[in-house]
Amino acid sequence: MDTTTTTSRNTAFYIKRTIGAILLVAMAATFFYSAYSKSGIELQGNISASAKAAHKGFPMSFMPVVVAETQKSDNAFDSFQWTFLDLGINSIFAAGIIARLMVGFEILLGLLLLFHIFLRRFTYPLVIAVLSGFIIYLLLVILKQGNTGNCGCFGNNVSMTPLAAIIKNLIMIGVTVLLMFIYPVQPYKRQEYVVLLLGFAAFSMPFVVNPIYTSTAPAKAKEAVDLSPLYNYTPAPPMDLRTGKHIVAFMSLTCPHCRKAAYLLHVIHSQHPDIPIYMILDGPDAYKKEFFDVTHTADIPYLYFRHTNDFMKMAGPGVPAIFWMNNGVAEYHSDYYHMDPRHMEEWLSGKKMGD
């Protein structure tokens, strides 16, 4: 065989192997970053000065809740796990378990690629199947909600619309197909034992880093909340929130925690439209569209209340203030960790609330 031909083949072989190794590491890093960005272990930066200026009318005691300077970035993970409520899971606890398993699965995919586990026979086809499943899910999201907001593929670190995420997944599928041809590494011995070790590490990590909370019941309140200021101005709520049972949520348009709570209310409302939810919103007009784009709550009854002093008197020391009202008395109050639709239905029907 000609030496030049042999050298040319060797050069092509090493070029393909080098490109394949780079692409494989990039694929693994993408899965790792996706899992990390949803995990809620990083810290967010400061809230923008414009958001602070928007609420300069609030007293300083109210400001830390409205525009927290630095907070644990659990927003990404919470939003991710609540998508499973949107898919029909009727328990925050169950949704939390599924979400953690999904994060663990992304970690496992990255590890399988990085450790070259049965690449051609198992890992490459699995990656393609998973990415195809994500594409189908994103198409359903677009059909249901439109191509708006952040799909959550990379948490809050990289904002990406559902359509952009579909394109990203198609590119990753293309890269995986390419790898099947240029990087078909032969399996090495004892890989089945390596898989067991990697699987245990991957699926246990999300539960260790972000322990699941088992109690989702709201806190008892038993306090009167004077909602009469809502009816002193025009427009006013079309129903009397002082009579009967209602979930009344006071929220600021610029408050990051309010957006988390509002998104969860959207999920609950879409699956349980019989639960009477009403939002009282305050904040500048400039943030209204962004609030609804992020939270998808335009279909929830709400009042845009422009009277900040009365808003704060009703809401109390901070927002979000979510009251479970029964004839003018807040029997419970909750944050986004304690808004389980199962408990809401039990409360509305008069049953003893389970935990």
Backbone torsions as a table, in degrees:
resi	resn	phi	psi	omega
1	MET	NA	139.5	-178.3
2	ASP	-62.2	133.7	-178.6
3	THR	-61.4	-38.6	-179.3
4	THR	-63.9	-41.1	179.1
5	THR	-64.9	-42.7	178.8
6	THR	-62.3	-44.1	179.1
7	THR	-62.7	-40.5	179.5
8	SER	-63.7	-40.9	178.5
9	ARG	-66.6	-40.6	178.6
10	ASN	-63.9	-40.5	179.1
11	THR	-63.8	-44.7	178.8
12	ALA	-62.4	-39.3	179.7
13	PHE	-61.4	-46.8	-177.6
14	TYR	-71.1	-31.9	176.0
15	ILE	-64.8	-45.7	178.8
16	LYS	-62.4	-43.1	179.5
17	ARG	-63.7	-40.0	179.7
18	THR	-66.8	-46.7	177.8
19	ILE	-62.0	-42.3	179.0
20	GLY	-61.3	-42.9	-179.8
21	ALA	-63.3	-40.9	179.3
22	ILE	-64.4	-45.4	179.9
23	LEU	-64.8	-39.6	-179.8
24	LEU	-64.6	-43.4	177.9
25	VAL	-64.0	-38.8	178.5
26	ALA	-63.9	-40.4	177.3
27	MET	-63.1	-46.3	178.9
28	ALA	-61.2	-43.0	179.9
29	ALA	-62.8	-35.7	179.0
30	THR	-63.7	-44.1	178.1
31	PHE	-66.0	-39.8	178.6
32	PHE	-63.4	-45.1	-178.7
33	TYR	-66.4	-38.1	177.4
34	SER	-60.6	-44.2	178.7
35	ALA	-66.0	-44.2	-179.5
36	TYR	-61.5	-43.3	-175.5
37	SER	-68.0	-22.0	177.7
38	LYS	-91.8	-12.1	-168.3
39	SER	-73.7	-24.0	179.5
40	GLY	78.5	26.4	-178.0
41	ILE	-103.4	-8.2	179.7
42	GLU	-95.1	164.4	178.5
43	LEU	-100.2	140.2	175.4
44	GLN	-79.6	156.1	174.6
45	GLY	-77.7	-177.1	-179.8
46	ASN	-66.2	149.3	173.2
47	ILE	-69.6	145.1	-174.2
48	SER	-61.5	153.2	179.4
49	ALA	-63.2	-32.4	179.9
50	SER	-65.2	-36.5	178.4
51	ALA	-68.0	-37.3	177.6
52	LYS	-65.9	-44.6	-179.2
53	ALA	-62.5	-31.0	-178.3
54	ALA	-64.3	-26.5	-179.2
55	HIS	-114.8	34.9	-179.1
56	LYS	-66.1	-15.2	178.7
57	GLY	-77.7	-14.0	179.2
58	PHE	-79.2	143.9	176.1
59	PRO	-67.7	160.8	-176.4
60	MET	-61.7	-30.7	179.0
61	SER	-66.7	-23.5	-179.2
62	PHE	-90.6	-29.0	-172.3
63	MET	-60.0	-42.3	-176.5
64	PRO	-59.5	-28.3	179.9
65	VAL	-81.1	-34.4	-177.2
66	VAL	-74.0	-46.8	-178.5
67	VAL	-131.3	73.6	-177.8
68	ALA	-59.3	133.1	-176.8
69	GLU	-64.2	-51.8	-179.0
70	THR	-141.2	134.2	-175.7
71	GLN	-146.0	155.9	176.1
72	LYS	-65.0	135.3	-173.4
73	SER	-83.5	58.1	176.8
74	ASP	-83.0	-3.5	179.5
75	ASN	-56.3	-44.7	-177.3
76	ALA	-61.9	-47.3	-177.7
77	PHE	-68.5	-41.4	179.5
78	ASP	-59.9	-47.4	179.4
79	SER	-60.7	-38.1	179.8
80	PHE	-64.6	-47.2	-177.3
81	GLN	-70.1	-28.0	179.9
82	TRP	-72.7	-18.4	175.5
83	THR	-63.1	-25.8	178.3
84	PHE	-75.2	-27.2	169.9
85	LEU	-64.9	-38.7	179.5
86	ASP	-65.5	-23.5	178.5
87	LEU	-87.6	-1.5	174.8
88	GLY	117.2	-3.9	176.2
89	ILE	-70.9	126.6	-170.9
90	ASN	-100.1	28.2	-179.3
91	SER	-152.1	129.4	176.7
92	ILE	-63.1	-36.4	179.4
93	PHE	-61.6	-48.5	179.4
94	ALA	-65.1	-40.4	178.2
95	ALA	-62.8	-37.2	178.5
96	GLY	-64.5	-39.3	178.1
97	ILE	-65.2	-46.8	-179.3
98	ILE	-61.6	-42.8	-179.1
99	ALA	-62.5	-41.4	179.4
100	ARG	-66.8	-37.0	176.8
101	LEU	-65.6	-36.7	178.5
102	MET	-66.5	-41.4	176.0
103	VAL	-62.2	-43.1	177.3
104	GLY	-61.3	-35.8	179.3
105	PHE	-66.1	-38.3	176.2
106	GLU	-64.4	-40.6	176.5
107	ILE	-61.4	-42.4	-179.4
108	LEU	-63.0	-42.6	178.3
109	LEU	-59.0	-42.9	177.8
110	GLY	-62.2	-41.1	180.0
111	LEU	-68.4	-39.9	178.6
112	LEU	-60.8	-40.8	176.8
113	LEU	-67.3	-46.4	-175.1
114	LEU	-65.1	-36.2	-178.4
115	PHE	-93.4	7.6	175.3
116	HIS	56.2	48.8	-177.7
117	ILE	-85.6	112.1	176.2
118	PHE	38.4	56.1	-170.0
119	LEU	-56.9	-60.0	-174.1
120	ARG	-71.6	-38.2	-173.6
121	ARG	-78.7	-29.8	-171.4
122	PHE	-132.8	-56.2	-169.1
123	THR	-67.9	-47.3	179.2
124	TYR	-59.1	-49.5	177.3
125	PRO	-60.9	-35.6	178.8
126	LEU	-64.9	-43.3	178.9
127	VAL	-60.2	-45.2	179.9
128	ILE	-62.9	-42.2	179.9
129	ALA	-64.2	-43.1	-179.2
130	VAL	-64.9	-46.5	179.9
131	LEU	-63.8	-36.2	176.6
132	SER	-64.9	-39.2	176.2
133	GLY	-62.8	-40.5	177.4
134	PHE	-62.2	-39.6	-179.8
135	ILE	-63.6	-43.4	178.7
136	ILE	-61.3	-43.5	178.5
137	TYR	-61.5	-44.1	-179.0
138	LEU	-65.7	-35.0	175.5
139	LEU	-63.3	-39.6	177.0
140	LEU	-65.2	-37.4	177.4
141	VAL	-62.6	-43.6	179.5
142	ILE	-63.0	-42.4	179.5
143	LEU	-64.0	-33.6	-175.6
144	LYS	-87.3	-40.9	-172.0
145	GLN	-119.9	-10.2	-174.8
146	GLY	87.1	171.7	-178.7
147	ASN	-88.1	62.9	-178.2
148	THR	-127.9	160.9	175.9
149	GLY	73.8	-174.5	-178.7
150	ASN	-98.8	124.2	-178.2
151	CYS	-68.6	-18.3	178.7
152	GLY	83.7	9.3	-179.7
153	CYS	-58.5	-37.2	176.6
154	PHE	-119.3	37.8	179.0
155	GLY	58.9	-136.3	177.3
156	ASN	-98.3	-2.8	-176.3
157	ASN	-70.6	-39.1	178.7
158	VAL	-131.1	110.1	179.7
159	SER	-75.6	130.3	-175.0
160	MET	-145.3	127.4	176.7
161	THR	-71.5	160.9	177.7
162	PRO	-55.2	-40.2	180.0
163	LEU	-65.3	-41.8	177.4
164	ALA	-62.7	-37.0	178.3
165	ALA	-66.8	-36.8	176.6
166	ILE	-62.3	-44.2	178.4
167	ILE	-62.0	-42.1	178.4
168	LYS	-60.6	-43.3	-179.6
169	ASN	-68.1	-35.9	176.4
170	LEU	-64.1	-39.9	177.1
171	ILE	-63.3	-42.0	179.4
172	MET	-65.5	-36.4	175.8
173	ILE	-64.2	-43.0	177.8
174	GLY	-60.2	-42.9	178.3
175	VAL	-63.2	-41.1	-179.9
176	THR	-64.1	-41.9	176.7
177	VAL	-61.4	-42.6	177.4
178	LEU	-60.0	-42.6	179.6
179	LEU	-62.0	-33.4	179.4
180	MET	-60.1	-28.1	-177.7
181	PHE	-95.8	-36.3	-174.0
182	ILE	-102.3	-8.8	-177.6
183	TYR	-139.8	59.1	179.8
184	PRO	-89.4	72.3	-175.7
185	VAL	-67.8	134.7	178.5
186	GLN	-71.1	140.0	179.7
187	PRO	-66.7	144.7	177.7
188	TYR	-101.0	175.3	-173.4
189	LYS	-72.6	152.9	173.3
190	ARG	64.1	24.8	-179.7
191	GLN	-66.7	-28.9	-179.8
192	GLU	-62.4	-33.0	177.9
193	TYR	-74.9	-35.1	176.9
194	VAL	-64.2	-39.6	179.0
195	VAL	-60.5	-43.0	179.5
196	LEU	-61.4	-43.6	179.9
197	LEU	-65.8	-44.6	179.8
198	LEU	-65.6	-39.6	179.5
199	GLY	-63.0	-42.9	178.7
200	PHE	-62.6	-44.3	-179.2
201	ALA	-65.1	-43.5	-175.3
202	ALA	-66.8	-44.9	-174.5
203	PHE	-80.8	-21.7	178.3
204	SER	-84.1	-27.0	-174.9
205	MET	-58.4	-47.3	-179.4
206	PRO	-61.6	-31.4	179.5
207	PHE	-75.5	-28.6	178.1
208	VAL	-78.3	-46.3	-177.8
209	VAL	-69.4	-38.6	-175.8
210	ASN	-130.8	77.3	-175.8
211	PRO	-56.9	140.7	-178.1
212	ILE	-77.0	140.3	177.2
213	TYR	-92.9	130.0	-173.2
214	THR	-92.5	-22.5	-178.6
215	SER	-99.9	118.3	-179.6
216	THR	-116.9	11.2	179.6
217	ALA	-75.2	143.5	179.0
218	PRO	-72.7	164.9	179.1
219	ALA	-83.7	140.6	177.2
220	LYS	-69.7	142.1	-177.1
221	ALA	-122.2	-61.2	-177.9
222	LYS	54.7	54.3	178.1
223	GLU	-134.0	143.1	177.9
224	ALA	-76.2	134.4	176.1
225	VAL	-120.2	114.4	-176.9
226	ASP	-77.4	103.9	180.0
227	LEU	-94.3	6.6	-176.5
228	SER	-61.2	-30.5	177.5
229	PRO	-57.9	-24.7	179.3
230	LEU	-63.1	-26.0	-174.4
231	TYR	-104.2	8.2	177.3
232	ASN	-90.6	-5.8	-176.9
233	TYR	-131.1	168.0	175.7
234	THR	-119.3	130.6	2.7
235	PRO	-78.4	164.5	177.6
236	ALA	-126.6	162.1	176.8
237	PRO	-56.4	139.8	-178.1
238	PRO	-71.8	-16.0	176.6
239	MET	-117.1	163.1	179.1
240	ASP	-89.4	102.4	-179.5
241	LEU	-71.6	-7.0	178.5
242	ARG	-86.7	-4.5	-178.5
243	THR	-123.1	133.3	179.7
244	GLY	81.3	-168.1	-177.1
245	LYS	-103.6	131.3	179.4
246	HIS	-147.2	146.1	167.8
247	ILE	-93.1	109.7	-176.2
248	VAL	-110.4	120.6	-175.2
249	ALA	-116.6	118.9	174.9
250	PHE	-93.6	124.1	-174.5
251	MET	-141.7	147.1	173.0
252	SER	-97.7	141.6	-178.9
253	LEU	-65.9	-23.5	-176.9
254	THR	-103.7	0.7	-176.6
255	CYS	-83.4	120.1	-179.0
256	PRO	-63.0	-36.5	177.9
257	HIS	-68.5	-33.1	177.0
258	CYS	-64.4	-38.2	179.8
259	ARG	-66.5	-36.3	175.5
260	LYS	-62.6	-48.8	-178.9
261	ALA	-64.2	-39.4	-179.2
262	ALA	-65.6	-39.5	178.1
263	TYR	-61.9	-42.0	178.2
264	LEU	-65.1	-38.3	175.9
265	LEU	-61.5	-37.8	176.3
266	HIS	-60.4	-45.1	-179.6
267	VAL	-62.4	-45.2	-179.6
268	ILE	-64.2	-43.2	-177.5
269	HIS	-65.3	-38.1	-178.5
270	SER	-68.5	-31.9	-179.9
271	GLN	-92.5	-24.4	-176.9
272	HIS	-134.9	70.3	-176.9
273	PRO	-64.8	-12.6	179.1
274	ASP	-78.6	-14.3	178.0
275	ILE	-77.1	120.0	-174.7
276	PRO	-77.5	98.6	-179.1
277	ILE	-109.0	136.7	177.5
278	TYR	-140.0	131.9	-179.0
279	MET	-107.8	137.8	172.1
280	ILE	-111.3	115.3	-173.6
281	LEU	-111.2	141.6	174.5
282	ASP	-135.2	150.1	179.5
283	GLY	140.9	169.1	-176.2
284	PRO	-70.4	149.6	-179.4
285	ASP	-55.7	-32.8	-174.4
286	ALA	-61.2	-23.0	-176.6
287	TYR	-99.3	-1.7	-174.0
288	LYS	-65.6	-49.7	-178.8
289	LYS	-62.5	-43.7	179.2
290	GLU	-60.9	-41.3	179.9
291	PHE	-59.0	-48.1	-177.4
292	PHE	-73.3	-31.9	176.7
293	ASP	-64.3	-39.6	-177.4
294	VAL	-77.0	-39.9	-171.9
295	THR	-96.6	-16.4	-179.4
296	HIS	58.4	34.4	-174.2
297	THR	-100.7	14.4	-177.5
298	ALA	-62.0	-21.1	-179.1
299	ASP	-88.7	-3.2	177.2
300	ILE	-89.5	133.2	177.3
301	PRO	-56.0	134.6	-178.4
302	TYR	-151.9	162.2	174.2
303	LEU	-127.2	125.5	174.7
304	TYR	-86.0	100.9	-170.6
305	PHE	-98.3	115.4	-172.5
306	ARG	-96.8	17.6	-174.5
307	HIS	-115.9	87.4	-167.7
308	THR	-61.1	-41.4	-178.1
309	ASN	-61.8	-46.1	177.6
310	ASP	-66.8	-35.2	177.5
311	PHE	-58.1	-46.8	-178.0
312	MET	-68.5	-33.8	177.9
313	LYS	-63.4	-40.2	-179.6
314	MET	-76.4	-41.4	-174.7
315	ALA	-73.2	-30.0	-176.3
316	GLY	94.5	-154.8	-170.2
317	PRO	-72.9	-13.4	-177.6
318	GLY	-168.1	167.1	178.1
319	VAL	-122.6	153.7	1.4
320	PRO	-73.1	140.4	175.0
321	ALA	-114.6	109.3	-173.9
322	ILE	-115.8	110.1	-175.6
323	PHE	-107.4	137.5	173.3
324	TRP	-96.3	92.2	-169.8
325	MET	-86.7	136.1	175.2
326	ASN	-133.3	101.6	-179.6
327	ASN	53.9	48.7	175.2
328	GLY	85.0	-1.5	179.9
329	VAL	-114.2	130.1	175.9
330	ALA	-81.2	100.9	-179.6
331	GLU	-74.3	-31.7	178.3
332	TYR	-141.2	156.9	168.0
333	HIS	-134.5	149.7	-173.2
334	SER	-145.1	157.9	168.2
335	ASP	-107.2	-170.8	-175.1
336	TYR	-72.0	-13.3	174.9
337	TYR	-80.4	-14.3	-172.9
338	HIS	-128.4	49.3	175.2
339	MET	-127.6	61.7	179.8
340	ASP	-81.3	124.6	-179.3
341	PRO	-59.7	-27.6	177.6
342	ARG	-62.6	-42.9	178.7
343	HIS	-68.8	-37.8	179.0
344	MET	-61.4	-43.2	179.8
345	GLU	-66.9	-37.1	176.8
346	GLU	-64.3	-42.3	179.1
347	TRP	-64.6	-43.7	-179.3
348	LEU	-64.8	-34.2	-178.5
349	SER	-86.2	-4.7	179.1
350	GLY	83.6	8.4	178.5
351	LYS	-77.5	160.0	175.4
352	LYS	-67.8	130.2	-175.6
353	MET	-76.0	120.3	176.9
354	GLY	-77.5	168.7	-178.8
355	ASP	-129.8	NA	NA
